[in-house]
Amino acid sequence: MESNPMIKPQLSGGLLVATTVIVGVALLYLAFAIAIAWPGFQSVWIAFGIALLAAGWVAWRWARRFQGRRQWQQFANRQWEYLTRIKGEHEATTEITVISFEEIQPTGSWATIRWNKFGYVQPVWIENGTFAIWPDSVLLIRPDPTQIQVGAPWPPTYYLRSHACLAIAPVLSTI
């Protein structure tokens, strides 16, 4: 299964932090043992070599995490630049955040959205479109004037047509 590209990758995990601390403490202990008993016993040097390999592996894992976070941030910035440009080209647009999907069907999906301007949460039918829509993503849409009118009651369920979805970008911060 494909992972959600709209969710910011986690930088640190409990296991990686614990491994970093254990390897760091082991390296310090072994370096101190070698310094005190110079030239040191062969077993201490072997343990030090193993600890250095573990430290290299931990450093590699941290580097991958930082690289993944940086790549996601570049992706998010490009998506938001595109969304902002499209917003400037169209007159009547608004942003909605897809909170979750309840049911996915061949012709579309039932989801829960939040209208960013109003903070209103409601169910929505999203018609299948030209790009994948993920939870925790912001959609730039053209609101349907037949469903939303000034002075009229808000519809209990909003129907979002595929041609009304103009752009998508990840949520950068939680509200």
C-alpha atoms as one frame of an Amber mdcrd trajectory, in Angstrom:
protein
   0.000   0.000   0.000   1.217   3.463  -0.851   1.892   5.815   2.075   0.123
   9.148   2.349   2.417  11.788   0.781   0.484  14.572   2.511   1.651  13.608
   6.000   4.951  15.111   7.104   7.471  12.336   7.808   8.366  11.829  11.435
  11.916  12.934  12.149  12.632  10.971  15.300  11.178   7.730  16.517  11.538
   6.137  19.934  13.570   3.189  18.693  16.029   5.356  16.749  16.520   7.728
  19.683  17.042   4.809  22.094  19.529   3.175  19.706  21.394   6.476  19.345
  21.687   6.864  23.117  22.804   3.254  23.656  25.403   3.393  20.888  26.668
   6.786  22.110  27.048   5.581  25.689  28.776   2.387  24.514  31.206   4.386
  22.363  32.057   6.728  25.229  32.541   3.835  27.652  34.761   1.889  25.242
  36.820   4.966  24.300  37.357   5.651  28.007  38.351   2.013  28.599  40.863
   2.160  25.742  42.285   5.472  26.992  42.781   4.121  30.535  44.315   0.766
  29.557  46.356   1.908  26.553  47.024   0.087  24.227  43.992  -1.853  25.482
  42.926  -5.446  25.236  42.033  -7.005  21.910  38.436  -7.635  23.055  37.978
  -3.939  23.879  39.190  -2.966  20.405  36.808  -5.466  18.811  33.897  -4.109
  20.864  34.944  -0.553  19.915  34.936  -1.543  16.219  31.466  -3.048  16.534
  30.245   0.081  18.337  31.721   2.235  15.537  29.828   0.163  12.949  26.635
   0.623  14.968  27.303   4.375  15.183  27.750   4.488  11.410  24.424   2.689
  10.929  22.671   5.094  13.337  24.179   8.104  11.539  22.996   6.688   8.197
  19.440   6.247   9.569  19.404   9.834  10.873  20.685  11.117   7.524  17.871
   9.268   5.710  15.288  10.747   8.077  16.613  14.287   7.549  16.712  13.770
   3.774  13.118  12.465   3.745  11.934  15.447   5.788  13.749  17.893   3.496
  12.306  16.245   0.361   8.787  16.361   1.827   9.212  20.049   2.678  10.322
  20.809  -0.902   7.311  18.859  -2.224   4.966  20.755   0.120   6.426  24.119
  -0.891   5.962  23.315  -4.613   2.367  22.202  -4.021   1.541  25.375  -2.068
   3.176  27.596  -4.686   1.033  25.921  -7.348  -2.096  26.222  -5.190  -1.423
  29.933  -4.608  -0.831  30.541  -8.312  -4.060  28.740  -9.288  -5.950  30.650
  -6.581  -4.816  33.921  -8.151  -5.964  32.806 -11.614  -9.552  31.945 -10.569
 -12.054  34.305  -9.024 -14.245  32.242  -6.717 -12.136  29.681  -4.866 -11.915
  28.378  -1.331  -9.775  25.915   0.566 -11.082  22.802   2.280  -9.176  20.262
   4.361  -9.954  16.582   3.910 -10.130  15.200   7.434 -10.935  11.559   6.693
 -12.461   9.144   4.228 -15.389   7.027   5.380 -16.101   4.967   2.273 -14.361
   4.652  -1.072 -16.402   3.602  -4.098 -15.534   3.218  -7.805 -17.098   6.565
  -8.751 -15.993   8.601  -5.752 -15.619   8.715  -1.992 -17.541   9.734   1.094
 -15.336  11.937   3.227 -15.390  14.486   6.024 -14.061  17.962   5.237 -13.480
  21.243   7.038 -14.121  24.529   5.263 -10.969  26.441   6.198 -12.560  29.888
   6.001 -15.486  29.001   8.265 -14.158  26.091  10.332 -17.313  24.177   9.407
 -17.013  20.358   9.322 -19.387  18.369   7.140 -19.729  15.169   5.104 -18.957
  15.358   1.399 -19.191  13.189  -1.688 -15.972  13.649  -3.692 -16.190  12.573
  -7.302 -13.114  10.760  -8.677 -10.824  13.245 -10.387  -7.521  13.520 -12.159
  -5.333  13.408  -9.023  -5.294  11.344  -5.831  -6.801  12.955  -2.757  -5.440
  11.948   0.642  -6.523  12.607   4.218  -4.748  15.629   5.746  -4.630  17.457
   2.428  -5.925  20.884   1.476  -7.992  21.175  -1.697  -8.477  24.395  -3.604
 -12.000  24.175  -5.011 -14.520  26.250  -6.880 -17.631  26.198  -4.652 -20.825
  25.162  -6.410 -23.169  28.189  -6.366 -26.215  25.921  -6.559 -25.249  24.284
  -3.241 -23.868  27.258  -1.309 -25.737  30.550  -1.455 -25.569  33.613   0.743
 -28.509  33.641   3.142 -29.528  30.042   2.373 -29.062  27.131   4.787 -25.830
  25.172   4.482 -26.346  21.838   2.679 -26.234  18.764   4.950 -23.931  17.010
   2.455 -21.760  18.788  -0.074 -21.214  17.216  -3.522 -17.757  18.009  -4.864
 -17.409  17.487  -8.623 -14.021  16.529 -10.066 -13.843  19.644 -12.275 -14.257
  21.847  -9.177 -10.992  20.539  -7.626  -8.255  22.859  -8.840  -5.190  21.983
  -6.722  -4.037  19.950  -3.745  -1.392  20.586  -1.076  -0.471  19.048   2.280
  -1.586  20.567   5.556   1.480  22.389   6.874   0.295  22.932  10.441  -2.527
  21.652  12.569  -5.285  24.115  13.365
